[in-house]
Every structure is written in structure tokens, then in C-alpha cells.
Amino acid sequence: MQLLSTSIADEFFREGFVLLRDVANADAVLSDFLVEWRSRSDLPFARRVVLDNLARIPHKSCQDAIETDHMSLHFEMGLPLIPTEEVSRVHALICLHIPKGENASDVATRLLQIDGLLMEQKDVESNLVKYCKKNGAGWKDFNSGRLLCAAQLFDAMQENCELGYMREDRIAQWFNKDAKRASQKGAQKEMDFFAKFGINLRAKEKSFVLKPGDLLIIDNLRVAHGRKGRRPAEELVQYLYGARDISKVEIDSVRERTVHFLTDFL
Ligand SMILES: [Fe+2]
């Protein structure tokens, strides 16, 4: 098992994600992977990362998440960029699994690595901080200091941001509703937005139709995920690995690491 998790981790650290097939015991594979991941991760709190949440998704109660046929590229619980509380909860890994023997739909999981996305941009860190202070995910007066969607990385680089109206929306509504709350074709809108910055989303993103036995392990702070199609309720088992005691200084280091991936990645 140890050898297996070493090669899995090699691919994970190279790509920001790894897709394993024919997994009979996801719990065992993941706990083995976690040991290897902790020893190699550059996150200062890696050793405190544990299984924080295990759930069947989409939840039956999340009607909007189930009914939309497009989920824009996002970071689970947001990408933390500025510290807003003494201690924060951060999810480092998101793992998606369909147990063997269960049914699987043809809905696709989409992935986008942030590596090098803002290589051509100037003042990336200060623009992200400024944007996050104004448009960080939250509601009413609460601002979590996080970016929810990958598109916001580009929006933050614009003088006049255009996605601010979505700040308080749930992820399933991003790009699917306009500023007047009218429905729109989210997939096309998201693609058009990225195209403005020279990114051909269709070519750049990776997508997988998960089959029974598949286990997808994603670095939630480096790779955004989304969905194409309407997923049946509770089709996936979702494991979220994180820590709930992340200090302000550690959030600062997450931001610096994010900026490094966005700008210096070769
Ligand atoms: Fe998600």
C-alpha cells in the first residue's frame, strides 16, 4: 500500500489532483494517502489536516444544486486569501468517490488548475487582497476573506470588476443568473468570461465522468472544480479534509502560496 500511495502522491503533487480507478475501499486508500500527503505538503498546517466532513452530495435539500445543469468552477468553502478571524476553517483536499456496485450518471466533473493563470498580470497579490476585501464570499456585512469561484481570480485583475453582483449567491447560481436574477446560460457565460482573458476553458479544463470505483483526489487550494450536467441527489461520496484551527499567519501563507501558483508556476 505504501508504494502505491507514493506514486499516487507523485502524480497529485505534479498535477494538483489524481484520479484512481477501481477503488474497493476508498476509506483505506485515503487514510494511506493522507499520511503521505501530510509528509510532503508545503502547507504549514498539513500535519493538522484531518477528515473534516464526509457526506453524500448533492444533498437532497440543495434543490438549486441539483437542478442547475452547470456548476461554475469553484473552490469548496472558498479559497482563503485574507484572514478575517482569529482562527479559520480551511479545506485542503476534496475527494469525490462513487462506490463500486452503485449507479453512475454521465454527469461530468470539471477541473481547472490555477497554475500560471495570472502569469501575465501585474500586482497580483495586492489586486487579490483589494478584491477580496470588497467581494469576498459572504452575505450582508459578513466577508469570509475567500474567493468562491475561479473566475474571480481574473475579475480581481480588472479595474472595474463585473462579477461583484454574484458575491452573495450560492455557487449553483454563479453565471446561471444575471444581475437582475434572470436565468441565463451559465456554461456559455462562464466560458465567455474566461475567453476575455485569453483562456479557452473548453481546452484548458479537464473533465471526467466518474464511474463506480473511481476516486478523485483534488487539491482544493490549487484546483477549482465544477460540474457539467444535473447530478442525481447523493450520487457522490464527498470527503473533505481540512483543519479548523488555521491562524491568521497561516492564512497569509496560503495566500502567498496561491499567488506563487498563479504567477511563478513553470
Ligand atoms: Fe463543490
Residues whose N, C-alpha, C, O or C-beta is under 5 A from the ligand:
A	BS01	LIG	E76
